[in-house]
Amino acid sequence: MGMEWFRDLAIVILGFGVTIVAICIGILAIMLYRKLKPILDSAKSTVKRVENISATVEEEVSRPLAQLAAFVQGVRQAASLFSGFAKRRQGGRDG
């Protein structure tokens, strides 16, 4: 038995070892996937619910508030414009 025989034996043993490790990693990956799949599905449904809630809040609360704020800003600008006209007229009469 020469050195080549021990080399070949080591290659065969390492080949079996790597194969067994690869099979174990595959089995662990499948087990992990089966454990995490319900959690991922639950997370997806929760995200969908949050998206629906945020869309509803945007439609029912944010848009009307933005429209109200725009209206109030327009009223302020109109009042500012009219008060500017009133100040100019008073200044013109007194001066």
Contacts in CASP RR format, 6 or more apart in sequence:
PFRMAT RR
TARGET T0000
AUTHOR 0000-0000-0000
METHOD contacts of the structure
MODEL  1
MGMEWFRDLAIVILGFGVTIVAICIGILAIMLYRKLKPILDSAKSTVKRV
ENISATVEEEVSRPLAQLAAFVQGVRQAASLFSGFAKRRQGGRDG
END
